[in-house]
């Protein structure tokens, strides 16, 4: 194999590796967090991105905290006011919350990234 062929082979190998990396990045970027039960969210490791759906039991004393419940349990969700916007959050409102698990001192909460009123 001459020098020109060797150089072309190296460039081709680099190009193939770059295309594979771009495809992997695009696939990862398009993945949505899994919808899980609240019990699963409570057991999930810190930093896990997920989606839970549950009923509002109460808005907690702490600002921007909502106690959410489904058939498997209850969890606190930290929801910024700007995510709630004009949503009417009475008791029995059903919410779908996309967020990340935050585990501190044996307590798990969901830090909300988005909130949807289900009904």
C-alpha positions in Angstrom: 0.0 0.0 0.0 1.5 3.4 -1.0 1.5 6.5 1.2 -1.5 8.0 -0.6 -3.6 4.9 0.1 -2.5 4.8 3.7 -3.5 8.4 4.2 -6.8 7.9 2.6 -7.5 4.8 4.7 -6.7 6.8 7.9 -9.0 9.6 6.8 -11.8 7.2 6.0 -11.4 5.5 9.4 -11.6 8.9 11.1 -14.7 9.9 9.1 -16.5 6.6 9.9 -15.7 7.1 13.6 -17.0 10.6 13.5 -20.2 9.6 11.8 -20.8 6.9 14.4 -20.3 9.4 17.2 -22.8 11.8 15.6 -25.4 9.1 15.2 -24.9 7.9 18.9 -25.2 11.5 20.1 -28.4 12.1 18.0 -29.9 8.8 19.4 -29.1 9.8 23.0 -30.5 13.3 22.5 -33.8 12.0 21.2 -34.4 9.6 24.1 -37.2 10.5 26.4 -37.1 9.7 30.1 -39.1 6.6 31.2 -42.5 6.9 32.7 -42.4 5.2 36.1 -44.5 4.8 39.2 -43.8 6.9 42.3 -42.5 3.8 44.0 -39.9 3.4 41.2 -39.0 7.1 41.5 -38.4 6.8 45.2 -36.0 3.9 44.5 -34.3 5.5 41.6 -30.7 6.7 42.0 -29.8 10.4 42.3 -29.9 12.2 38.9 -32.3 9.7 37.2 -34.4 11.5 34.6 -38.0 10.2 34.6 -41.7 11.0 34.2 -44.3 10.4 36.9 -48.1 10.9 36.8 -50.0 11.4 40.0 -52.7 13.2 41.9 -51.9 16.4 43.9 -52.5 15.5 47.5 -51.4 19.0 48.8 -49.2 21.9 48.2 -46.6 21.8 50.9 -45.6 24.5 53.3 -42.4 24.9 51.5 -42.8 27.2 48.5 -42.9 25.3 45.2 -43.3 21.8 46.7 -46.2 19.6 45.8 -47.0 16.2 47.3 -47.9 13.9 44.5 -49.5 10.4 44.9 -50.2 7.4 42.7 -51.3 3.9 43.6 -47.7 3.0 44.6 -46.9 5.8 47.0 -46.2 9.5 47.5 -43.3 11.8 46.6 -42.6 15.5 46.9 -42.0 17.4 43.6 -40.1 20.7 43.6 -41.9 22.7 40.9 -40.8 26.3 40.0 -43.7 28.8 39.8 -42.9 29.5 36.2 -43.5 25.8 35.3 -47.0 25.9 36.9 -48.0 29.2 35.2 -51.8 29.4 34.9 -52.5 25.8 35.9 -55.2 25.4 38.5 -53.7 23.0 41.0 -56.5 22.1 43.4 -56.5 18.8 45.3 -57.3 15.9 43.0 -55.6 17.6 40.0 -53.6 15.0 38.0 -50.1 16.1 36.9 -47.5 14.6 34.6 -44.1 15.7 35.8 -40.9 15.2 33.9 -37.9 15.8 36.1 -34.8 14.4 37.8 -34.5 12.5 41.1 -32.7 14.4 43.9 -31.7 12.2 46.8 -30.5 14.0 49.9 -30.3 12.6 53.5 -32.4 9.5 52.6 -35.1 11.7 51.1 -36.0 11.6 47.4 -37.7 14.4 45.6 -38.4 15.1 41.9 -37.0 18.4 40.6 -39.4 19.2 37.9 -38.3 20.3 34.4 -41.8 20.3 33.0 -45.4 20.0 34.3 -48.6 19.0 32.4 -52.1 19.0 33.7 -53.6 15.6 32.8 -57.1 16.3 34.1 
